[in-house]
Amino acid sequence: MPTSVAWGVWSESSLHNTRSWMPPPQVSLLSPLPTPAPTFSCLQLHRPIFLSTLRTHSSSSSSSSPASVWTSTSNPSPKVMVTRERGKNGKLIQALAEHGIDCLELPLIQHTRGPDMDMLCSVLSEDITFDWIVITSPESALVFLEAWTAAGNPNVNVGVVGAGTASIFEDVMQFSKRSLNVAFVPSQATGKVLASELPKKGIKCSVLYPASAKASNDIEEGLSNRGFEVTRLNTYTTVPVQHIDQMLLMQALSTPVVAVASPSAIRWVDGILEALGAHDHF
């Protein structure tokens, strides 16, 4: 009998408010998702699914082997699917476990080097001083730190989009002898607000913006409109995973909530459902 899937989607803006997040009521594939708590948005995917006929490509490699992650053994059915790159879901899984919420880890995306990664290392190694380094995601922070370390830990002032991104720099700041300083966090964790609030030092103020190749132009446009000189470097990009274990995907389709941390993950969720539908699995 065809069923209807309704997935609640927990977006990036909610990842750092886990203590105020309320778990969704228990649901089944035979009923629509009840009205979610207001702290996350809901993506309704009303498409009939025949799980018994579902077929996907599976891989024998370790990267695509089943990787379900349980935060509790009291309830064997996961309530939240976490989708970040493998190994980067730990904090969210732990935070949800504190609320008694079980998770299933199903990475939907992976990160690869961008065309400007080598240039970032070169720029940081040269005697070029930027008033600000703007970092707008945890992944951008990790990529930047790799280049910053390779360049010999030059002195930099960093502006970050929010607390989650700032947390990536905490350990580094303790041991960097103040050569790396997170000096600005906007009042709201969005690129547009960061661009409107970043302090301007003098008439000319230079900004280095290492970013995902898929990031929008909000940062450089907003800063340029205020008179900043912005150098954007596309240091990494996000691509969908190529293989997903069949049994793991079947488990994931039954979870009522999907936690996503990027637009790429949301597009992947919709894309795989479209692909399965095209092969008569819906």
C-alpha angles and dihedrals in degrees: 000000000000116000136197123239119210115182124191110215121214107202131207093263090065098048094093096045097065096132092063095043116108119213115246119249115267111270138178133214088255095067135048119256112270119239106293127229111274094246094081137036124245126228110197114207105185101183126132114245129198100198092184091064098039113126128179136166113269126195131216091214121106091242092066101037118118109287107175111164120203122196094188137024095205093085118032095198115084116226099193131043113208115206112183122118113296112279094022100084097074100102094049092046090051093047092051091046088061086064093047093253118146119217137206116206113219111159110212099178141037131196126235133184116278127224094259101049094104090046090055090056090048094048092050091048094053128079091260114128122202121194090218140017107204117207120183107178140028090248091052087051093053092048091047092050090053091055093040091054092047089051092056101261100287121195110272139167111217130202115195132194097230151339095283092057092043091055090065089066098047099094092041093053091055092060104027095083089236094299087125116047126179096211104165140041118170124235090250127033099242133108093236093054091046090052091050096046106036106122114249116222110207129322093307118041121176125212130191110205114190106186149154114283086235096052117117124250094247094109100049094039093049094047094042090052088057092051101262120144104231127195111190120196121187098218101167142004137209123237132177119260111259101218134033126186110248097225092046091052091050089054091047093053089061096055114104096214132046118196112209128181102189142031087246091064091050091051090049093053091053092041096055092049089051090050093049090048091052089057093053095255091126 
